[in-house]
Amino acid sequence: MKLKSLAEKKICILGYGKEGKATRAFLQTMVPSAIVSISDQKNGPDYLTGLEAYDVVIKTPGIPKHLVPVPFTTATDIFFANTRGYTIGVTGSKGKSTTASLLYAILKKGGKNVHLVGNIGNPMLTALCEEKSSETVYVIELSSYQLDTIAYSPRIALITNLFPEHMDYHGDVQAYWRAKERIVTRSTSDDYLVYNPDYPRLVRLAKITKAKSVPFVARLPFDYTQPHLLGRHNKDNVRAAVTAAGLLDVPPETMEKAVVGFGPLPHRLEYIGTFRNLSFYDDAISTTPESTICAIESFPSVGAILLGGQDRGYDFSRLGTMIAARRIPTVVLFPDSGEAIYKAIIKASYTPLHVLRTKEMGMAVSFVFEHARAHSVCLLSTASPSYSVWENFEKKGELFAQFVRKYSSGL
């Protein structure tokens, strides 16, 4: 929606978290004639009623579209409708934050006037308030929630991977696929789709989109010797960022400098430290079995793993087989999905030597220190969302690191 269409309108911002607050500030600056109201779940159970009285409703991503009884727009669409900049949208089931951040680092090293915005925590409309030039480049992390109703496509759409997630929000896996694929719904022959060719669904999408389809580079244009980004999945993230940066003519030597200087984001295979002959890694962002499998594959030996959280009905059979194949001896199980994961391990004909069921992170870390095999990796990678025990994955990871350091010198 163009700014002129918002002028002098009676507007309701539906949902007042970080994005909602940024939207209000944007409207106050850019459309001062608009009359802006707020409706949020914190206001009570009737926050979705009375929306018919407004000219425009701006929905925030956390509210599923089927709950909203009137037509609406979003901050994402307002951004795309009004920016003059070059847009690169990054999405995927996992790896989108690392890929977006790395691409931002490469483009910045390449001298671009670049901003990192979107689902990563920097509201798009805040950046749009400060836009000075059509030469501005935006790297935009886009969640499936944001893509679910998007009416625009970025100049470059980058999809890191695709596997089931967020079925509680979208209703089923097919609706989740459709939301992700909307990133190229409005693409033209002047646009690009950068995609991971290891995923058949992305290969099919590449064949039908109007955008120019560009698979991740098979080989990097420089030696990949980055010790900070562990695992094959992170190498895929590097390939993704390098492929997109190449479309903006960033030279390989510049890419290499940016990659070498780039470290993992918090809670993404983040090294906490080595204490009492155990190396601790925080991978709290891993909230699906697929991402935890990638985390395990990043190490030659995992001596202990912390698993479980909110039960979203995931199939843990491949994860159980991986844990059994690796003979991980020490396992901590958090509710609610911990038991389902344990059943998958047992079904793979393996019984871990040491098993703890708990909802207390302190007890979990203490158990790991007591039982984990010396000189091995102790991994927090729960294969499930956090919400059955913790506020979010950040809080989970912070507690893990806190107790690791607390017990590092002995109990």
C-alpha positions as CSV (number, residue, x, y, z in Angstrom):
1,M,0.0,0.0,0.0
2,K,1.4,3.4,-1.1
3,L,1.9,6.1,1.5
4,K,-0.6,8.4,-0.2
5,S,-3.3,5.7,0.3
6,L,-2.7,5.9,4.1
7,A,-3.0,9.6,4.4
8,E,-5.9,10.9,6.5
9,K,-7.1,7.3,7.0
10,K,-8.3,5.8,10.3
11,I,-5.7,3.0,10.8
12,C,-5.6,0.1,13.3
13,I,-2.3,-1.6,14.0
14,L,-3.2,-5.2,14.9
15,G,-0.6,-6.6,17.3
16,Y,1.8,-4.3,19.2
17,G,5.1,-6.1,19.5
18,K,8.4,-4.8,18.1
19,E,7.1,-4.6,14.5
20,G,3.8,-3.0,15.6
21,K,5.7,-0.3,17.5
22,A,8.0,0.4,14.6
23,T,4.9,0.6,12.3
24,R,3.3,3.2,14.6
25,A,6.5,5.3,14.6
26,F,6.8,5.0,10.8
27,L,3.2,6.3,10.4
28,Q,3.7,9.1,12.8
29,T,6.8,10.2,10.8
30,M,5.8,9.5,7.2
31,V,2.0,9.8,7.3
32,P,1.3,12.3,10.1
33,S,-2.3,12.9,8.9
34,A,-3.3,9.3,9.7
35,I,-5.3,8.6,12.8
36,V,-3.6,5.5,14.4
37,S,-5.0,3.1,17.0
38,I,-3.7,-0.1,18.5
39,S,-5.4,-3.4,19.1
40,D,-3.4,-6.1,20.8
41,Q,-4.1,-9.4,22.5
42,K,-2.9,-7.9,25.8
43,N,-6.0,-5.6,25.6
44,G,-8.3,-8.6,26.2
45,P,-10.0,-11.4,24.3
46,D,-12.1,-9.0,22.2
47,Y,-9.1,-7.4,20.5
48,L,-10.2,-8.7,17.1
49,T,-13.7,-7.2,17.2
50,G,-14.6,-3.8,15.9
51,L,-12.0,-3.7,13.1
52,E,-14.7,-2.9,10.6
53,A,-14.7,0.7,11.9
54,Y,-11.2,1.3,10.4
55,D,-10.2,2.3,6.9
56,V,-7.0,0.3,7.1
57,V,-5.9,-2.6,9.3
58,I,-2.1,-3.4,9.5
59,K,-1.6,-7.0,10.8
60,T,1.6,-8.0,12.5
61,P,3.0,-11.4,11.5
62,G,2.3,-13.3,14.7
63,I,-1.5,-13.2,14.2
64,P,-2.6,-15.9,11.7
65,K,-4.5,-14.5,8.8
66,H,-7.6,-16.7,9.3
67,L,-8.3,-14.9,12.7
68,V,-8.6,-11.5,11.1
69,P,-12.2,-10.8,10.0
70,V,-11.5,-7.9,7.7
71,P,-9.1,-7.1,4.8
72,F,-5.7,-6.0,5.9
73,T,-2.2,-5.1,4.8
74,T,1.1,-5.6,6.6
75,A,4.3,-3.7,7.4
76,T,6.1,-6.0,4.9
77,D,3.8,-5.0,2.1
78,I,4.0,-1.3,3.0
79,F,7.8,-1.5,2.9
80,F,7.9,-3.2,-0.5
81,A,5.3,-0.8,-2.0
82,N,7.3,2.2,-1.0
83,T,11.0,1.4,-1.1
84,R,13.2,2.6,-4.0
85,G,16.0,0.3,-2.9
86,Y,17.2,-3.0,-4.2
87,T,15.6,-5.8,-2.2
88,I,17.1,-9.3,-1.4
89,G,14.7,-11.5,0.5
90,V,16.1,-14.4,2.4
91,T,13.9,-17.3,3.6
92,G,14.1,-21.0,4.4
93,S,13.2,-23.4,7.1
94,K,16.7,-23.0,8.7
95,G,19.8,-20.9,8.1
96,K,18.1,-17.7,7.0
97,S,19.5,-15.6,9.8
98,T,23.1,-16.8,9.2
99,T,22.7,-16.5,5.5
100,A,21.2,-13.0,5.6
101,S,23.8,-11.8,8.1
102,L,26.7,-13.2,6.1
103,L,25.3,-11.7,2.8
104,Y,25.0,-8.4,4.6
105,A,28.6,-8.6,5.7
106,I,29.8,-9.5,2.2
107,L,27.9,-6.6,0.6
108,K,29.1,-4.2,3.2
109,K,32.7,-5.3,2.7
110,G,32.0,-4.8,-1.0
111,G,31.1,-1.1,-0.5
112,K,27.4,-1.4,-0.9
113,N,25.0,0.9,1.1
114,V,23.3,-2.1,2.7
115,H,20.8,-2.6,5.5
116,L,19.9,-5.9,7.3
117,V,16.2,-5.9,8.2
118,G,13.2,-8.0,8.7
119,N,12.6,-11.1,10.8
120,I,16.1,-10.9,12.2
121,G,14.9,-8.1,14.5
122,N,15.4,-4.9,12.6
123,P,12.0,-3.6,11.4
124,M,11.8,-2.8,7.7
125,L,9.8,0.3,8.2
126,T,12.4,1.8,10.5
127,A,15.0,1.5,7.8
128,L,12.5,2.9,5.2
129,C,12.1,6.1,7.3
130,E,15.9,6.7,6.8
131,E,16.1,5.7,3.1
132,K,18.0,8.4,1.2
133,S,18.8,6.8,-2.2
134,S,17.7,4.2,-4.7
135,E,21.2,2.8,-4.4
136,T,20.3,1.4,-1.0
137,V,20.4,-2.4,-0.8
138,Y,18.2,-4.3,1.7
139,V,18.9,-7.8,2.9
140,I,15.6,-8.9,4.3
141,E,15.1,-12.0,6.4
142,L,11.5,-13.1,5.7
143,S,9.7,-15.7,7.9
144,S,6.8,-17.8,6.6
145,Y,4.5,-15.7,8.8
146,Q,5.6,-12.6,6.8
147,L,5.4,-14.4,3.5
148,D,2.0,-15.9,4.1
149,T,0.1,-12.8,2.7
150,I,2.9,-10.9,0.9
151,A,1.8,-9.1,-2.3
152,Y,5.3,-8.4,-3.6
153,S,8.5,-10.2,-4.5
154,P,12.1,-9.1,-3.8
155,R,14.5,-8.5,-6.7
156,I,16.5,-11.5,-5.4
157,A,14.6,-14.2,-3.6
158,L,17.0,-16.6,-1.8
159,I,15.7,-19.9,-0.3
160,T,18.2,-21.7,1.9
161,N,16.2,-25.0,2.3
162,L,12.7,-26.3,2.9
163,F,11.4,-28.9,5.4
164,P,8.3,-29.0,7.6
165,E,8.0,-26.4,10.3
166,H,5.4,-24.0,11.9
167,M,2.4,-26.3,11.2
168,D,0.7,-25.0,14.3
169,Y,0.6,-21.6,12.6
170,H,-0.1,-22.5,9.0
171,G,-2.4,-25.5,9.7
172,D,-0.6,-28.1,7.7
173,V,2.6,-28.6,5.8
174,Q,1.1,-27.8,2.4
175,A,0.1,-24.3,3.7
176,Y,3.6,-23.9,5.0
177,W,5.1,-24.7,1.6
178,R,2.7,-22.3,-0.1
179,A,3.7,-19.5,2.3
180,K,7.4,-20.0,1.6
181,E,6.9,-20.2,-2.1
182,R,5.0,-16.9,-2.2
183,I,8.4,-15.1,-2.1
184,V,8.5,-15.5,-5.9
185,T,4.7,-15.1,-6.6
186,R,5.2,-11.6,-8.1
187,S,8.7,-12.2,-9.5
188,T,9.3,-11.1,-13.1
189,S,11.9,-12.0,-15.7
190,D,14.1,-9.2,-14.3
191,D,14.2,-10.9,-10.9
192,Y,16.2,-13.8,-9.5
193,L,15.5,-16.9,-7.5
194,V,18.7,-18.2,-5.7
195,Y,18.0,-21.7,-4.4
196,N,19.5,-24.8,-2.8
197,P,19.4,-27.5,-5.5
198,D,19.6,-30.3,-2.9
199,Y,15.8,-29.8,-2.2
200,P,13.5,-31.3,-4.9
201,R,10.7,-28.9,-4.0
202,L,13.0,-25.9,-4.6
203,V,14.2,-27.4,-7.9
204,R,10.5,-27.7,-9.0
205,L,9.9,-24.1,-8.0
206,A,12.9,-23.0,-9.9
207,K,11.4,-24.5,-13.1
208,I,8.1,-22.7,-12.9
209,T,8.9,-19.3,-11.5
210,K,9.2,-16.3,-13.9
211,A,12.4,-15.2,-12.1
212,K,15.8,-16.2,-13.4
213,S,16.7,-19.4,-11.4
214,V,20.2,-19.6,-10.0
215,P,21.3,-22.6,-7.9
216,F,23.8,-22.2,-5.2
217,V,27.4,-22.3,-6.6
218,A,28.7,-25.8,-6.5
219,R,32.1,-24.6,-5.6
220,L,33.1,-21.5,-3.7
221,P,35.4,-19.1,-5.6
222,F,37.9,-19.3,-2.7
223,D,39.2,-21.8,-0.2
224,Y,36.6,-22.4,2.5
225,T,38.7,-22.5,5.7
226,Q,36.4,-20.8,8.1
227,P,36.7,-22.5,11.5
228,H,33.9,-20.5,13.1
229,L,31.1,-21.8,10.9
230,L,30.7,-25.5,11.6
231,G,28.9,-28.1,9.6
232,R,27.8,-28.8,6.1
233,H,24.6,-26.7,6.6
234,N,26.8,-23.6,7.3
235,K,28.8,-24.3,4.2
236,D,25.5,-24.2,2.3
237,N,24.8,-20.9,4.0
238,V,28.1,-19.6,2.7
239,R,27.3,-20.9,-0.8
240,A,24.0,-19.2,-0.7
241,A,25.4,-15.8,0.3
242,V,28.2,-16.0,-2.2
243,T,25.8,-16.9,-5.0
244,A,23.6,-13.9,-4.2
245,A,26.5,-11.5,-3.8
246,G,27.9,-12.6,-7.2
247,L,24.7,-11.2,-8.8
248,L,25.6,-7.8,-7.4
249,D,29.2,-8.1,-8.8
250,V,31.0,-8.5,-5.5
251,P,34.5,-9.8,-6.4
252,P,35.6,-13.2,-4.9
253,E,38.5,-11.7,-2.9
254,T,36.0,-9.4,-1.1
255,M,33.7,-12.3,-0.4
256,E,36.5,-14.3,1.1
257,K,37.5,-11.4,3.4
258,A,34.0,-11.1,4.7
259,V,33.5,-14.9,5.2
260,V,36.8,-15.2,7.1
261,G,35.8,-12.4,9.4
262,F,32.3,-13.8,10.1
263,G,31.5,-15.7,13.2
264,P,28.4,-17.7,14.1
265,L,25.3,-15.9,15.4
266,P,24.2,-16.4,19.0
267,H,22.6,-19.8,19.7
268,R,23.6,-21.2,16.3
269,L,26.3,-23.8,17.1
270,E,27.9,-21.2,19.3
271,Y,30.9,-22.4,21.2
272,I,30.5,-21.8,24.9
273,G,33.8,-23.1,26.0
274,T,35.7,-26.2,27.1
275,F,35.4,-27.0,30.8
276,R,36.5,-30.2,32.7
277,N,37.5,-31.8,29.3
278,L,34.0,-31.2,27.8
279,S,33.3,-28.8,24.9
280,F,29.9,-27.1,25.1
281,Y,28.0,-25.8,22.1
282,D,24.7,-23.8,22.2
283,D,22.5,-24.6,19.2
284,A,19.3,-23.5,20.8
285,I,18.0,-22.2,17.5
286,S,17.6,-25.8,16.3
287,T,13.9,-26.4,16.8
288,T,13.3,-29.2,14.2
289,P,14.7,-32.7,13.9
290,E,16.4,-31.8,10.6
291,S,18.3,-29.0,12.1
292,T,19.5,-31.1,15.1
293,I,20.7,-33.8,12.6
294,C,22.8,-31.1,10.9
295,A,24.2,-30.1,14.3
296,I,25.2,-33.6,15.2
297,E,26.8,-34.1,11.8
298,S,29.0,-31.0,12.5
299,F,31.1,-33.0,15.0
300,P,33.0,-36.2,14.8
301,S,32.0,-37.1,18.3
302,V,29.0,-36.0,20.5
303,G,29.1,-37.3,24.0
304,A,25.9,-35.7,25.3
305,I,22.9,-34.0,23.8
306,L,20.0,-32.1,25.3
307,L,16.7,-32.8,23.4
308,G,13.0,-31.9,23.6
309,G,10.5,-29.1,24.0
310,Q,7.1,-28.2,22.6
311,D,5.6,-31.1,20.8
312,R,4.5,-30.1,17.3
313,G,4.0,-33.7,16.1
314,Y,7.4,-33.9,14.3
315,D,8.6,-37.2,12.9
316,F,11.8,-38.0,15.0
317,S,12.6,-41.3,13.3
318,R,15.6,-40.0,11.3
319,L,16.9,-38.2,14.4
320,G,16.6,-41.4,16.5
321,T,18.5,-43.3,13.8
322,M,21.2,-40.6,13.8
323,I,21.6,-40.7,17.6
324,A,21.7,-44.5,17.5
325,A,24.3,-44.6,14.7
326,R,26.5,-42.1,16.6
327,R,26.0,-44.0,19.8
328,I,25.6,-40.8,21.8
329,P,25.8,-42.1,25.4
330,T,24.3,-39.3,27.4
331,V,20.9,-37.9,26.6
332,V,18.8,-35.3,28.4
333,L,15.0,-35.2,27.6
334,F,12.9,-32.1,28.1
335,P,9.1,-32.1,28.0
336,D,6.9,-32.5,26.0
337,S,8.6,-34.0,23.0
338,G,11.5,-35.6,24.8
339,E,9.6,-38.9,25.2
340,A,8.8,-39.1,21.5
341,I,12.4,-38.6,20.7
342,Y,13.5,-41.3,23.1
343,K,11.0,-43.7,21.6
344,A,12.6,-43.0,18.2
345,I,16.0,-43.7,19.6
346,I,14.9,-47.0,21.1
347,K,13.1,-48.0,17.9
348,A,16.5,-47.5,16.2
349,S,17.8,-50.4,18.4
350,Y,19.9,-48.2,20.7
351,T,19.6,-47.5,24.4
352,P,21.7,-44.5,25.6
353,L,23.9,-45.3,28.7
354,H,22.8,-42.3,30.7
355,V,19.3,-40.7,30.4
356,L,17.8,-37.8,32.4
357,R,14.2,-36.6,32.1
358,T,13.9,-33.0,33.5
359,K,12.5,-29.5,32.8
360,E,15.3,-27.8,34.7
361,M,18.3,-26.6,32.7
362,G,20.5,-26.5,35.8
363,M,19.8,-30.2,36.5
364,A,20.4,-31.0,32.8
365,V,23.8,-29.4,32.7
366,S,24.8,-30.9,36.1
367,F,23.9,-34.3,34.7
368,V,26.0,-33.8,31.6
369,F,29.1,-32.8,33.6
370,E,28.7,-35.9,35.7
371,H,28.1,-38.4,32.9
372,A,29.4,-37.2,29.6
373,R,32.4,-38.9,28.0
374,A,35.6,-36.9,28.5
375,H,37.0,-35.0,25.5
376,S,33.6,-35.0,23.7
377,V,31.1,-32.4,22.6
378,C,28.1,-31.6,24.7
379,L,25.4,-30.2,22.5
380,L,22.2,-28.2,23.2
381,S,20.1,-28.9,20.1
382,T,16.6,-29.8,21.2
383,A,14.9,-30.6,17.8
384,S,11.7,-28.9,19.2
385,P,10.6,-25.4,19.9
386,S,11.2,-24.0,23.4
387,Y,7.8,-22.9,24.5
388,S,6.8,-25.9,26.7
389,V,9.6,-25.0,29.1
390,W,11.2,-21.7,28.1
391,E,10.0,-18.3,26.9
392,N,12.0,-18.6,23.6
393,F,15.1,-20.2,22.2
394,E,17.3,-17.2,23.3
395,K,16.3,-17.8,27.0
396,K,17.0,-21.5,26.6
397,G,20.4,-20.9,25.2
398,E,21.3,-18.2,27.8
399,L,20.3,-20.6,30.6
400,F,22.4,-23.3,29.1
401,A,25.5,-21.1,28.9
402,Q,24.9,-19.7,32.4
403,F,24.8,-23.2,34.1
404,V,27.7,-24.5,32.0
405,R,29.9,-21.7,33.4
406,K,28.4,-22.0,36.9
407,Y,29.3,-25.7,37.1
408,S,32.5,-25.5,35.1
409,S,34.7,-25.6,38.2
410,G,32.8,-28.4,39.8
411,L,29.6,-29.0,41.7
